[in-house]
Amino acid sequence: MESERVKKSSTYSLGNFDLADKRRLTVMDTMKYKKDAEELADSILYLEEVSEDKGDITYMLRWVVRDYSRFMPGIQYHCHYIRIGKCIHSLKVLKHDTKAKDIRDKRLYSILLGLTPASSCANISFVLIGRRNKEIRPQNKVNLGCNPDRKCFFEFAESDLHTDHLELVALCRITVVGKVNVSPGIEKSTILQDFEALYNSGLFSDVILCIGGREFNVHKAVLAARSPVFAAMFRNEMKENSENRIQIEDSNEIAVEELLRYLYAEKTIPLTPYLALDLFELADKYDIQNLKAETVDYLKCNFSVENILDILVAADLHDERALKAEAIEFISNNLWHLLKTAKWKIFRTNLELVDCILAYLS
């Protein structure tokens, strides 16, 4: 009787193998996965875009996982929480061994992405981002529980990913009716909200940060705690410390405002490629490593003919070698289109970077 119950509950498919094959994922297997769930470090999740259509609101979240190679088959990893309405959902990934019978079959693993528990008030989908920003759609929708109506895992073939760059990049689209709110993260504490309120109010500020015609009333203690460069500036007998005034010349008001928001509240408004580029340069200047890593990840996922030359110049200037290498690869693959642009006519005077591109092509 027990074997019949398990057999009936295995109503999903993982690939093109026979469901009766004992090597397929079963409900009993999922008990082990739940038991072995681990926290996944070195991963970022951020809200990228919000759009509305006929009363439905779609939230697009980008999820970047570094060093995909460390994933162990059969272990369910979770690292982020997403609030949908009043419910909290865990973002999870599972690397599943398909154990193909034919050694010539390169599809050795499946990657399952999903939210648990499944949401009854939202339509959720995942796509993976491969090389050249190509969207890879799931092969199947998989049930990892006893209730077949609560399917919220999506299966991808590892062989489609080209994961030699060791990063897993996914887009999670969540569509809800207008009255249901969606937000990444779980508010365990109000400390970041309190610091953001302090930043917005300017109360008790002791230094003024100036950019263009705008002034920001900020706090030395916060800036020094978050940036070694600011800390050194306030620790030493510098003009900025004696006058309690810092002038920034090499950026713009929006980027500086979002830099400060990140320092106080660990967040920014939804990024665009050029805002991310400005923040990348500021993060490098003030040695804010977490922000620098996040903006680099964002830029790698958002190369285009319009922005790639600016990204390459910035990566070279700030000695970000991985970003520079991927930018050169993208340029080489799209060189014919770039040669027709006005930006290329300016860029080609940078002989050192042009030589790097030619060396890659040779």
Secondary structure, 3 states (H helix, E strand, C coil): CHHHHHHHHCCCCCCCCCCCCCCCCCHHHHHHHHHCCEECCCEEEEEEEEEEECCEEEEEEEEEEECHHHCCCCCEEEEEEEEECCEEEEEEEEEEECCCCCCCCCCCEEEEEEEECCCCCCEEEEEEECHHHCEECCCEEECCCCCCCCCCEEEEEHHHCCHHHCEEEEEEEEEEECCCCEEECCCCCCHHHHHHHHHHHCCCCCEEEEECCEEEEECHHHHHHHCHHHHHHHHCCCHHHHHCEEEECCCCHHHHHHHHHHHHHCCCCCCCHHHHHHHHHHHHHCCCHHHHHHHHHHHHCCCCCCCHHHHHHHHHHCCCHHHHHHHHHHHHHCHHHHCCCHHHHHHCCCHHHHHHHHHHHC
